[in-house]
């Protein structure tokens, strides 16, 4: 099955070939979790604070489905 993945802000440095706002289409097997995708992309768990699946916050052990849109978001701070 195929899922669409986006990474934001400081996480983009782990996927340098991916342009700003570009999606990375991955082929994954049945039973693949969001944590497995994060790890497979080489995103350090301590840097990814939120995972969004189909426009809603998700849990790391959620399994993906065909066509899911996934976004990995780092911690952000401002003042």
C-alpha positions, -999 to +999 in steps of 0.1 A: +000+000+000+011+036-005+011+064+020+021+101+017+045+115+042+055+151+049+081+164+073+083+199+086+108+225+099+140+210+114+130+174+105+136+182+068+173+180+074+169+142+077+154+140+042+175+166+022+162+155-012+126+164-002+117+200-010+097+223+013+061+211+014+068+181-009+053+147+000+073+115+000+053+086-012+062+053+005+052+018-002+046+000+031+032-034+041+001-042+060+004-037+097+030-009+094+028+016+123+035+053+123+065+046+145+079+021+120+076+048+092+093+074+114+121+050+122+124+038+086+129+074+075+157+079+100+138+105+120+150+106+156+121+098+180+132+126+204+129+152+176+094+142+164+069+156+189+036+151+169+024+128+142-006+137+122-026+111+102-053+124+078-055+158+095-058+144+131-033+138+158-024+101+159-006+076+182+027+060+173+013+025+174-015+033+149-014+012+118-015+030+084-040+023+056-038+028+019-037+065+009-031+078+044-015+113+046+011+115+074+029+145+088+058+145+112+061+177+132+090+187+156+087+207+188+084+244+181+090+273+203+086+310+199+084+342+218 
